[in-house]
């Protein structure tokens, strides 16, 4: 399983405010808020002394909602689901994550065209 799918599975199972309204890289024009767009920002590989490779992915969760309060509530759910997580993420056949921590939070500009507020959360996940 890819880390992106494992993350999406965890979002669906451990958050309630967006349901399965989660997209990769971009959302379609017909998408209804609130929703999340996932994007991999970077993915350097680290090697241990034994030659074992671990990937240190930086994943951005861009949250879009009709109110600022909704954005913050969704961010709180993501923080609860991912901050400090360690274990197999994504269910059966998932990805082993040895650590997961929030790295950054950024306000996105209000979009006049869509009338949506935005917030971006960056998480770093060390995984196999």
N, C-alpha and C positions, 0 to 999 in steps of 0.2 A: 504494500500500500504506500502511496506517496504521502509525504508529510502534509501536503495541502488537503488531501482527502481526510486524513486523520483529524486535522484541525476542524474541518467542516463537520465531521461526524460528532466531535466533542461539542461544537457550538450548538448543533441541533439537539443533542441530548441534555446539555447542561444550561441552556439559556431558554427563555420563554418569550422575549419581547420581539424577536424577528422571525421565529419559526424556522423554516428552511429557506428564507429569503436571503440567501448568501451566494455571492457571485465571485468569480475569479477575474482579476484584472480590470473588468468594467461591467457595469450593469446595462441591461438593454433599456431602450427608451421607454418601454411599456412597464417597467418595474414600478411597483407601488411601495412607498415608504411606510414603515422604516425598513432599511436593509443594510447589509454589510458587504463591502467589497474587500476581498483578500488579495494581497499582493506580496510576493517574495521580493524583499529589498536586496538581500545578499545571502550568500550561502557558502562561506569559506569552510574548508575541511581541515580538521585537526587530526594529527596522528599521535597515538600514544607510543610508549617505548616498545610495546609488543607488536606494533605495526597496525593496531586496530584503528580504523578511521571513524571519526565522529564528525558530524556536520553541525555547524553552529549557525542555524538559519535565523535570519531576522525577517519576521513576518509583520506586515502592516494590516491592521483591521481599520478600514475607513467606514465610519458609521454615518448614515444619512437618515434624518428624521424631520418631521414637520415642526418640532419644537426643540429648543435647546435642552429642556428638561428630559425629553425622551432620549436624546443623544447621551446625556450623562447617565441615565438609568441603564441603557444598553452597555455603556462602558463599564459600569459597576458589575454587571453580570459577566462580562468578558474577564474582568479582573478576578472575580471570584472563581471562574472556571479554569483560568490559566496561571495565575500568579502562584509560584511555588510548586507547580505540578511536577510530579515525577511518576513514571510508570508507563504502561502500554496505552498509547492514545489511539482512539479510533475504533476500538472493539476488536473482534476476532481478526487476526492477521494484521493488526495495527502496527504502529511505529513505536519503538521503545524510546522514550524521552527521559534523559537523566536529569535535566533541569529546564525550567521555563520561568522566565521573569520578565516583567514589564520593563522596557527600556526607555520609553518616551511617550509623551502625549502632546498632541498639537491640535489647536483649533483650526478648522478649515473655514474659509470665507463663506458667508451666507450666499447662496446661489439665488439671485433674483429671478432667473428664468424658471427654476423649478420650485422656488420658495422653500428650499430645504436647508437646514443647518447641517454642519458636518464636524466630525471629530475623528482624529486618527490616533490609534494606539499602536505602538511598536513593541513587539515581544521578541525576545531571543530564546530560542529553543535549541538545546544541545541534544542531538539524537543520532541513532545508528542508521 
